[in-house]
Amino acid sequence: MTREDAFLEAIIEEPDDDGLRLIYADWLEEHGGEARAEFIRVQIERARLPDTDARQWDLAERERELLAEHEANWTAALRPFVRRCGFRRGFVEEITVNAQPLVYHAQTIFRLAPVRHLAVRGVMSFASQPDAAARTEPLLEFAPDWRTIDLAYERIERKGLVLGLLARWDCFPALMGLNLEGNWLSRQSIEEFADSPLLGQLTSLGLAKNGFGPDGWAEVLRSKYCKRLQELRLGDNHLTAEQVSLFGGPPATERLLRLDLSFNPLGAAGAEALVETAPALSGLRELVLSRALGDIGDDGVRALARGPLLSQLHSLDLSLNRIGDAGARALLDYPYPTQFHKLDLIYNSISPSMMEELSRRFGKRVCLFRR
């Protein structure tokens, strides 16, 4: 085993120890790996800084430059087995991988990187194999380290794999994020999910584009296990103002930091309902309303601007809402102090002069897209 292999093995064994990663960066710098050493330090510094810290901008730009030049080389060993790699704190911690190579090459994949975030694709075709369950069993050796699992758009409901995941919930003690978007989960499935101890571990849950009805998600927030959830994604679930009002009930709502209601027909009435439920959403810092305010987005923005909800947000996505200068004016005239670090107005109909006013009102570093 080389010295470099020993470093990697130690980091995989202790993935939370930034000290090991920084010692490795020092070793790399001494042995001709200056770019990789810098990248590790940049990502660790970014991870330690608040998202709102001004230094994030310059560090992110340097991160992009280093990846553009070196990513292919740094991921070469993994690329035969995975579809995509993502770096965190200097190492590949995220992979997108097809189910079959994940199962067949697990020993190699998890020996090459401290992988903790998995997006698994091709689940249905693999699950159709007669020996799939037996072949999957050894994979669970690595499951205790997984932080997030992405099973989006895999139609896993057909094989009952959601129930299988719930039945093995104790195999994933570190799991914090689960993406079940686009799987057409039934109302029964979401009720069973709400009654699973697995929910008690999660801080992030994706339930966009499912078949459990516009208010089925409320079972999750009402669950006795829903104690840690901070992010809930409910895009494209046919939510209206009536369903938005359900956020006013469960105590779990107060813990939400990020709420995605994009591609739901909320309209101005839904925006008003959000403002009315603002006391129950007291912890909310990110709100995604892309294509949710209807054909006359100006009315929806005016509704949002009638209450204090926007004043607590750090990030607001109002893209694809046909907002014009009248809606922009409602933002400009908003009577409460704001703390936006991102204001997304991409693909709206706001004039260049009004965009300049928005930049002056909310700051040059706020993302006021003009495309």
N, C-alpha and C positions, 0 to 999 in steps of 0.2 A: 504494500500500500504506500503510495506517495504521500508527501506532506500535504499536498493539495487535496487528495482523497480523504485524508484524515480530518482536515478542516471541514470538508463538506459533510462527512459522516457525523461530526460533532454538531454541526448546525442543524442537520436533519433531526438529530436526537433531542436538541434543545432549541426548537424553532422560535421561542419567545426571547431568547437571549441576544440582544443587540450587541453586547460586549464581544461575543464570539465573532459576529459578523464584522465588527470593526477591527478586531485583531487580524482577521483574515484579509481585510482591506489593507492593513499596514503591510502584511506579508506580500500581498500582490504588488504593492507599490515598490517594494524592495526587489521584486523579481520580474520586472518588466510589464506588469499589468496595471499601469497607471490609470487607464480609462475605466477599467472595471472597478478599481479601488475608488475612484471618484464617484462612479455611479452608485455604489453601495452607500457611500457617505451621503450623497445627495438624497437618495430615497429614504434613508433613515432620518435625516434631518427633516424632510417633508412630513414623515409620519409623526414626528414629535411635535411639529408646529401646529397650532390651530389653523383650520382652513381659511380663516379670515386674516391671518398674518400676511403682511405685505411681501414678505420674503418668499412666499409660496410661488409668486409669479415668476421670479427669476430662476428659482430652483426647478420649477416645472419646465421652463424653456430649456435649461441645461439638460434635464432628464431626456427630453425629446431629441435633442441633438445627439446625445450619446447613444440612444437607442437606434436612431436612424443610421448611425455608422456601424454599430457593433451587434445589434440584436441577432442578426442571422448567425453570427459566429457563436454568440453566447447560448443560443438555443439549439445548436446543431445536433447535439446528442439526443435531444428529446423529440425533434421533429419527425423522425420515422414513426413515432407512436401516437403523436397528438396532433390536433388540428390547429391549435392556437396556444400560445404561452402568454402569461401576464406576470409582470414582476412586482413584488412588494418587498420593500426594505432590502433591495439589491439582488434578490433571488427569485427564481420562478416559483411562485406560490399558487398561481392560477393556471388551470389548463382547461381547454375544450377538447374533448376526446370522445371518440365513438365507443360504445359499450364493449364491443368485442375486443379491440386492442387493449382497452383498460383492464379487462378481466385476464386476457392471455398474457399481458406484459406488465402486470402490476408490480412485480418484484423489480423490474428494471426501472420503470417510471418513478417509483417512490424511492429508489436508491440514487437517482440522478438529481433530485430537487426536493426541497421541503414543501411538497404540494399540500395545500390545505383547502383550496377552493376549486371545486370541480363542476364543470358544465358537461353533462353526459348526453350524447346524442346517439341516435340509432338504437334506442332502448327497445322499441317494439320488435324490431327484426331479431335482435338478440334474444329477447324474452320468448320468442316463438320457437326457439330451438328446444328439443326435448330434454337436453341435459343442462339447460341454462341455470337452474337453481343450484345444482351441485357445483357447477363451475364458478358460480359467484361466491360461494361460501368462503374460499380463501381470501377473497378481496377484503372481507370484513376485518382482517388483521390490521389493515391500515386505517379503517374507519374512525377509530378513536381520536385521530388528529384532525379530522375534517371539520372546517368551520362553516362552509357553505356548500350546498348542493343545488345545482340548477338543472331542472328536468323540464324546462319550458317547451311547449308545443310538441310533446312526445306522445300525446294521446294515451297516457299511461293508465287512464281510467279503464280502458278496454280489458286490460289484463289484471285488474285489481292490484296493481303494483303500489298504489297509494296505501291500501290497507296493509300490504306486506311491509311497507316502510314503517307504518305506525306500529306494527307488531314487533318490529326489531328496533324500536326507538332507543333501547338501552345500549345498542351498539354504537351510538353516535353521541357520546357524552359531551363533546366539544361543539356540537352543531349549534350555530346561531342564526344561520340564514337558509331559507328554503324557497326556491322559486318553482311554483307549480302553475305558472301562467300558460294559458292556451291549451289546457288539458281537458276542458269540458267536464270538470268535476260536477257530479250530481249534488243535489241538496242533501241526500243521505250521506254522501262522502264527506261533505264539508261539516256536517253535524258530527260524524264519527271523528273527523280530524279535531274538531273543537273539544272532543272528549278524550283526547290523547295527551299523556304526559309530555310527548315530544313538543307540543305547543309551548309548554312551560319553559323550554330552553331558548326559544327563538326570539331574536330581536328584530329580524327582518323576514317578511313574508310576502311573496308575490302571488296574487290571485287574479290577475287580469285575465280577461277573455275566457270566462268559464261558464258553465251551464247550470249553476246552482240558484239562479234567479237574482234579481237586483238587490235583495236584502239578505241573501244567504250568508254573506260575509259577516253580518252582525252577530251570528252565532259564535264566531271566533272571539270577538271583543267581549261577549257576555260570558265566555268560558271561565271557569274557576282556575284554569291553568294559564290564562293569558295575563302573566305578571311582568313580562320583560319586553313585550313587543314595542318597538320604537319606529319601525317603518312598515307601512302597509300600502301595497300597490293594487289598485282596484280598477285599472283602466279597462274601458270597453266592456263594461258589465251592465249596461243599460240603466245606470243609476240616474234618478231624477231628484228633484227637490225633496220629494217625500222620503226617499232613502237617505239623503244627506242629513235630514233631521234626526236620524237614528244615532248619529254621533253624539247627540246630546245626552244619551243615557248611560252606557257602560263606563265604569270607572277607568277601564283600560284606555279609553280615549285620551285621557289627560296625559298619558305617558308617550303618546305618539309625537315623534320629532319630524317625521317625513310622511306625507300623504300624497299619493298619486291617484288623481281622479280623471286622468286624461281620457279623451275619446268617449266620454259619457255625455248624454244629452241634458246637461244641467241647465243651460240657459241662464237668463237673468234671475229666474226664481230659485235655481240651485245656488247661485252666488249669494242671494239674499239669505237662503237657509244656512249657508256656511257662516255668514256674518252673525246670524242669530245663535249658532251653536259655538261661537268663538270661546265663550267661557269654558266649555267642555274640552276645547282644543288648546288649552292654555300652554302646553309645552311645544306646540307646533312651531317648527322653524323653516321647513321646506314644504311648499305646496305646488303641485304640478296640475295645471288646468289646461294643458295643451288640447286644443280643439274641443273644448267643453262648454264654451259660453254661447254657442249657437251662431246662427247666421248674422246676427246683429250683436257682435261682441262688445260694442260700445256700451250697450245697456248692462251687460254683465259686469264690465269694469266699473261702471257707475255704482252698481249694487255693492261690489266689493269695497268701494271707496267710502261707503256710508258708515262704516264701523271701524273699530280698532284692530281687526284681525291682521291687516297688512303691516301694522306697526311692529308686530312681534316676529315677522318673517325675515330670514336671512336670504332666502332664495324663493323666487316666484317665477313660474313658467306660464306665460300667457301666449305661447306661440300658436299659430294656425287658428286664430279666432276672429279673423276679419275685423280686427280693431282698427279704427281710423283715428283721425285727429281728435274727435270728440272723446273717445276713450282715453287717449293720451292726455288730454286736458284734465280728465278726472284724476289721473295719476298725479299730474303736476299740481293740482289743487288739493291733494289729499291733506287733510288738516292735522294729522298726527305725525310725530317724528317717525322716521323710517330708518332701518338698518340693513338695507339690501346690500348683499355682496354679489348677487346675481339677479338680474331682471331680464328674462328671456322674452323678446318680442319678435322673434323670427317669423317670417311669412305672415306679416300683417300689412295693413295699408296706410301706415303712418308716413307723413311727408318728411323729407329731409330736414326741413326747418324745425318741425316738432321733435324729431329725434335729437337734434342739437339741444333743444330746451330740456329734454329728458336727461341728456348727458350732464347738463349743468345742474339739474335738480338732484340727480342721484349719484353723480360722480363719474369720472372718466374711466375708472376701472370696473364699473359695473358693465356686464355684457349686454349692450343694447344693440342687437343684431339688426343690420340693415338689409340683409339679403331678401 
